[in-house]
Amino acid sequence: MNIPAPILVTTNDDLKTCVDQLIQADAVAIDTEFMRTDTFFPILGLVQLFDGISCWLIDPLAVTDLAPLGELLTAPTVIKVFHSSSEDLEVLQHVLGCVPQPLFDTQIAASMVGYGFSKGYASLVEVMLGIHVPKGETRSDWLQRPLREAQLGYAASDVYHLLPVYRRLSESLEQLGRSAWLEEEMEALVAKAHDRDDVENYYLKVKGAWQLDAQGLAALKLFCVWRENEARARNRPRNRLLSDKTLLEVALVKPKGNHALSQIEGMHPGIMRRYADRLFELMEQALETSDHDCPRPLPQPLPRKAGDMIKHYKKVVVKQAEMLDLPVEILARKRDLEALVRSLIEQKHAVLPASLASGWRYEEVGKLLLAAANSAQ
């Protein structure tokens, strides 16, 4: 295909011209370049857009009003085509206050039609179109100005080939009767992007939190909410303030004074000066919380016998994946099988996790897992 020279958008008027053209398209390929080394929030450095006619590179450091871009990204008549979209959705939502939709993620679509799980953009373009995409600027500083020609060319190459890939994948999905599968996945992606700011439940992600008693869990929850708000206010990565491991240890030990607190890994002198008093305040608040008002206990690790059970149900998934020519991972993850096995051990009957309990996964593998679980009892 002939590759047009990219158009750099640096003014509000340029952006309006860009959006006026792109909003007429049935589909627009999109990618972003951003930096997130020392900040909590990603910093958008460039937005690349291609409608098959013109490639536009929007400079968000120069354009002062990005509202028209938000209008394009939410236009219901324009399909927004990304490859591996989750981080792009996060940065665009942060900057523009909206989640792009309707979506088409070529990485997910590719996994549904036989190209393997989590395939990279460059390798997918090469295998589908026979075109080599250079990777020379992968580690570029996208906040420097002016951007170099090599950077602009690399950024443009990330969207030039997305539309032909999208159209071929769309045809394959249609032929296989799997278009509805992708629509489900895209709806789930959008919903997840909207739910990303669930600060109250971050403590559930902390590895090892199952070890905590009721007041320890209450403390960890308070710590995580406080740290999240502090990280956002200071725009610093949460683990640069205090790591999950350190917060968990504080909640486990419940130190009574500065000396005990300072013995915990990660509680360096600077951290002690800045945060010790606040941690003790939160710990005291947790210790005064009644068991009734504390978070519910978290499930303990599965017993040893669960390993053989998980392997048994994985065989069901593998067999079905081979029959459908799908990656095992897109049908069911290990955590899905662990949830099923946990229900059998703790509740004495099979309960599918939400990811397998409805939609196309229920039809293709959920029913089979339920049948296997029921026949084993």
Summary of the structure (lengths in Angstrom):
residues: 377
radius of gyration: 24.3
end to end distance: 58.4
largest distance: 69.2
contacts: 1131
relative contact order: 0.09
helix: 58%
strand: 8%
